[in-house]
Amino acid sequence: MKHILLIGAGRSATTLIDYLLEQAERLDWFIRLGDRDETLAQEKIKGSSRATAFGMDVKNTEQLIIEIRQADVVISMLPAFMHLQVAELCVEYRKHLVTASYVSEDMKKLNEKAEQNGVLLLNEIGLDPGIDHMSAMKLIHHIKDEGHKIEAFESFTGGLLAPESEKGNPWKYKFTWNPRNVVLAGQGGSVKFLHNGRHKYIPPYRLFRRTEILDIEGFGKFEGYANRDSLSYINIYGLQGTPTVYRGTLRRVGFCRAWHIFVMLGATDDSYVMEDIKDMTYREFINSFLPYNPNDSVELKLMQYLHIDQDSDIMEKLRWSGIFSDKRIGLESATPAQILEKILMDKWKMDSDDRDMIAMLHKLIYFDGVSYRKILSHMVIEGKDSIHTGMAQTVGLPVGVATKLILEGVIREKGVQIPVKPEIYEPVLKELEHYGIQFIEQDEICEIEAERTI
């Protein structure tokens, strides 16, 4: 019998837990599910005879060591900053580790010792990062194996609402993942990417006005805005010499123009704590960024200050979001970004009857020796309900599948890895197809100059 230690039973682990329990019956596994909320962990295993749920404090090193030592594979679904201690103990006690988080610099430092101890520390095996890596590398390796030259690579991912859940919501958006990451998008320095052989930069205050309109067949139009650092993927994906490399996030058309207002207002700033907010209302929060004029309404001052037309769909979105409400913020101390997150949670929290949607699109242009060709490859996954979300599926299933392949000896890599090698991504993508996670590809001749629109 194989033993799996899964640390973390939160929202993103729901589908993963279901997958592991299903496989445990067939493959003779036993799962120990640890979470600081033991009741939640008990609910997630649904009384299975193949699992035990227990309360776990990852700061309790003694408990962590006991649990890791009796496992064959450890899965950490903890927040990213908490993986390192788990990884260090996994290396010390020669246990493989799987996470869906980005590889940190400290994690990279464990590579040599992990290799020496025969341990795999597999990171970035969720959705983004994860499925994005694997599907992109499958395309890139295929084009290179055919001897063709890649001229441009663009990749976009978005956690959105399923079409029927967009109705009545002018933003066509709710929080389907970590709200803080949404509010802080674009913060922390200029965005960097490569376009037509030139390095390009977008300062944070212009990020949401530099967008690209994209169409996914059967699902309509989206807009993409640039992720923070696309340049780092040149080496990760082996795209040295490729003139255009760009990674971005998808939203429905119109979202970015409205979000830009929050950025320009200063409401997404996370660099300082606001004073005297205990009794502040949502309306007063917005007014605190506007010029003093006791005779004009907050709405009128906002429109004048940021040059918004009264009948603009931007104002419709802002009004719907509740920012002009007299409801009290109710926080003792917070940054503007934290306050905005609190306000938006009132309207952007997923309701019980909401369903989410994951959309991913790769656009790759290559020269086949005769003509330029464009590949469009897309995946769209809709959640079943507000618990079994598309996000939980696309994060949890790759983690579960990779864990199974490690236990079966199919994945034999050692050291600190991400899924960009065929030995990892090919078997994972193959099994994910059985769960409906697959890409639809379209390959056609294109005019390369017309395609370089960023």
N, C-alpha and C positions, 0 to 999 in steps of 0.2 A: 504493500500500500504506500502511495506517495502522499506526502503531507504538504499543504500549501498554507502559508500564513498570509492573510490579507489584512493590512492595516488601513482602516478607514472605511466607513460604511455610508458616506454621504451621498448626495444626489447623483454624482457622476459614477458611483459604484453600483447602482441598481442593476443595470443590464449585465455588468460584469459578474455580479454575485449569482444572478440567475443562470448565466452561462456555466460558471464553475460548478454549481450544484447539479446541473444537467449532465455535465461531463463526468462528475464524480461518481454518479451511479453506474456509468458505462465503463469507466476506466479505473475504478477502484482507487479513488482519491479520498482524502479527508481534509476538510477546510476548517481552519481556525480563523474566525473573523473578530478582530479586535477594534474597538472604537471607544472613545471617551464616553459616549452615550450607549451604555449597554442595552438599554431598552430598544433603541433604534437598531442596533446590531441583531438583537433577537428577532425583531420584526422582519428583517431582511432575509434571514435564513429559513423562515417559514416552517419551523419545526423539523427540518430535514435531519435524517439520521446520519447524514454524511457531513455534518457541520456542527461546530460549537461556536456560540457567540459569547463574548466576554468583555468586561470593561478593561480598557487599556490606557495607560498614561505613558506616552512615549518618552516623557522626561524621566520615567522610572527606568534607569539603565539596567538594573538587575532583572526586572520583569522582561524588558526587551531582549536581553541576552538569552533568557530561558526560552522565550518563544522562538527566536531565530534559530537556536541550536537544534530544535526538534523539527524544523521545517526542511523540505527539499528545495523549495522555491519560495521567495518572499515577494509579495506585491505591495508596494507602497502607494496608496491613494491619498496620502497626506498632502498638505500644502507644500509647494516646491522647496521652501526654505527649511523644511523639516526632514528632507530625504537624507541629508548627509550623514547624520548619526546612524541611521539605519544602514546606509551603504557601507560605512566603515566597519560596522559589526558583521555585515554579510561577508565582506572580504576577509575579516579576521577568522570567522568560523566557516569559511568556504561554502557559502550559500549563494545561489544565483538571486539577482534582484531585478524586478521589472517595475518601471514607472512610466507615467504618461507625460512627465514634466521635461522642460528644457534642461539640458546638461549645464550645470553650473561650472565655474572655473575650479571650485574646490572638488567637485565630482571628478573632473578630468585628471586631477592629481592622483586619484586612486587607480589610474589605468595600469601602471606598471605592476603594482602589488597585486591587483586583481588578476592580471595575466599570469603572474608567478604562482598564484594560488588556484589557478584553473577556474576562476569565477567570472561569470558574465554579469555586467551591470548594464542592462538594456534600458535606455531612456527614450523619451520622445516617441512612444509607440501608442499614442492616442489618436486624436483627430488632427489637430493642428497645434503642435507638431505630431506627426504620425502618419495618418493616411495621406496627407499632403506629400510627405517625403517619399513614401513608397510608390504612390501613383506617378509622381513626377519622375522618379528614377527609372521606373519601368519604361516610360516614354523616352527619356533621354538616352538610356542605354540602348534601346531599340534603334533609335535614329543613328547613334554612333556606330553600332554594330553593322548597320547597313552602309557605313562609309560616308554618310552625309554630314554636312556642316550645319550646325545650329546657329541661326541668325538672331533669334529672339526667344526668350522664355518669360512668360508671365503666369502668375498663379494667384488665385483669389479664393478665399473661404469666408463664409458668413454663417452665423447662427441667427436664424430669422424666425418669423412666424409662418406656419402653414397658411395657404391662401385664405381658407375660410375663417381663420382666426384674425386675419387682418381687418375684417369688416368693422366699420365704425371707429377704427383707429387710424387717424390721419398720418401718424408716423409709420404705420405698418410695421411696428417693432415693439418688442418687450424684452426684458432681461431673460435670456435663456441660459446664461452662464454667469460668471462672476461680474456683478454690477460695477465693482470698482474698476476693473480693467476697461470697461466700456467708457466710464466717465474720464479715465485718465489717458485714453487713446491719444497718441500724438505728443504727450508730455515727455519731457526729458531730453530735449535736443532735437536737432534737425533730422528729418527723414532722408535717407540716402538710397539711391539706386543708380543703375547704369542705363543710359538710353543712347542708342546709336553710337556707341563707343565713347560717350561722354558721361562724366560723373555729374549727377543732378542732385539737388538738395531742396527740400521744402521745409521752411521754418514752421513750428507748431501752429502759429496763428494763421497760416495759409493752407494747412493740410486739407481742410474740408471744403476748400474751393478749388482744389486741383484733383478732379475726379475723372474717371473714365466710365462711359456708359457701355454696358455689356448685356448681351442677350443670351439667355439659356433656353433652348428650344423647349416649348411646352410650359415654361414657367415665367416668361415675360422678361422685362427689362430690370436690370440692377445697376447700381453705381458702385464703383470700386475706388477706395482711397488707399494710399500707399502705407504699408507697414513701416516700422521704424528703421530697420536696416536690412535692405535686400542684398547689399554687397557681400555680407558674410556667407551667403548661399552660393557664391561663385565657386569657392573652394569645396564646400560641402557637396554640391551637385556636380562638380567637375566641369564647370562652365567657363573655364578660362578661355579667353578669346572670343566669347559670345558678346556681340555688341550691346544687346539689351537684356537686362535681368531685373525683374520687377515683381515684388510680392505685395498683395494688398488684401483688404477686407471688403466684403460685400454688404451693401445695404440696399433697400428699395430706393428708387429714384425719388429725390426730394428730401431724404433724411439729412444728407450732409449740409445742404444749404441752411436748414433749420438748426442743426447742431452747431454750425459755425457761429451762430448768435451767442450761444452759451460760452464759446471759446473767447470771442471778442469782448463779451461782457466781463469776463474774468471769473465766471462761475465754475470753471473746471480747474482752477488753480489749487494745487495741493501743497504749496510751499510755505504757507503761514496759517496760523490759527486766528479766527475772527473773534473779536471781543464782544461781550455783552449780547450773546445770542440766546440766552436762556428763555426769554419771553418773546423772541423775534418770530414774526410770522413769515410764511413763504413769500408773501407780497413785499414785506419789509426787507427780506433778504435780497430780492431783485432790485428794490429801490436803493439799497445801500451802494450799488455800483453806478447809479445814475446821477446826473447833475441835480443840484438842489433847485427845486421850483415847486413851492407849496400849492401853486394854482393849477398845475397839470396833473393828470392821472399818471400812474406808473406805466400804464400801457402806452399813453401818448408820448411820455418821455423816452420810453424804450424805442418806439418807432422813429422818433426824431433823432435820437442819439446814434442809432445804428442804421438809419436810412431804410426802414422797412415800410412798404406801402400798407395802408390800412386794410386793404382787401387781399393782401398777400396770403398765400397758403401757409407761409411761415407763421403768421399770427394765429391762424387756426390751430396749428400744431402746438404753439406755445400756450395758448389758452387751454387746450385740451389737456396738456401736461399738468395743469394745476398750479403753475408757478405764481399765479396772481391771487391765490387763495389766502384767506385770513386764518388758515389753520396754523397753529404754532409748530415750530420746528421740533422742539422738545429735546434738544441736545444741550448738554452742559458746556461742551467745548468741541470745536470742529473746524476743519479747513473749509473753504468754499466748495471744494470738490466733494467732501463728505456730506455737506449740507445738500448739495444738488442731488447726490445719490439718494439721500433720505427722501427728498421731495419726489423724485421720479419713481421710487419704489411704490408709492401709492397708486400710480397709474400703470407702471411698467412691470409689475409683478405678475407672473403667469397665473391665470385663474384655473380652476379645476377642469374647466371644459376647453381650455386652450391646448393647441398642439403646436409644437415647434417644427422647424424645417432647417436642415443643414444643406447648404449649397456650396459646391466646390467646382472651380473651373480652371483648367490649364489651357493656355494658348501658346503654342510652340510653332515657330516659323523656321524652316530649314531649306537648304538648297540641295537638290538631288543630283546636281551635275548638268541638268537641262533647264529646270524651272524652279521657282520658289514655291513652296507648298506650306500650307497652314493646317495644323492639327488643333482642333477644339475637342477637349476631353472634359466631360462634366459628370458629376454625381450629385443627385438630390435625394435626401432621405427625410421622410416626414415621421415625426414621433407618433406613437400610438395614443398617448394621453399625456397629462402633465407630470406623471411619474416616470413612465417608460418613454422618455423623450428621445428625439433624434440625437441630441447631444450625448445622452447617456449611452445610446447604442454605439455611436461612432467613436466615443472615447473608450468605453468599456470592452467592446468586442475585440479590438486589436490587442488590448492588454491580455485578455483571456486566451485568445488564440495563440499569441506568442508564448504565454506560460505553458500551454499544452505542448507546443512544439519543442520547447526547452526540455520538458519532462520526458518527451518521447525521443530525445536525441536528434531531432531533425535540425534544430538550430544548435550549432556547436561552437559558435564564436565565443571568444573570451575577452576580458577587459571591458573598458567603457565604450559602449557602442550605441549608435542610433541606426534606425532601419533603412540605410541607404545601400546596403549590399544585397545582391541578388539572393545570397544564401539565407537572408532574413526576409526580405520583402516578397519574394516569389511565393513561398508556401503560405505566408500570412494572407496576402491578397487572394490567393486561390481559395482559401477557406472562407474568407469574408464574403465571397460571391454567393456562398450557400445561404447567407443571411441577408441577401439583397443589397449588399454594399459593393457596387460595381460601377464602372465608368462606361459612358457611351461616347464613342469617338467618331469624329468626322474629319476626313483628310481631303483637302482640296487645293487646287492651284490658286495662288494669290499673287497680287501685286504688292511686293514688299514695301515700297514707299508709302502706299496707301494705308498699310497696316501700322506704321510707326506713328501713332497718334498721341502718345503720352506727353 
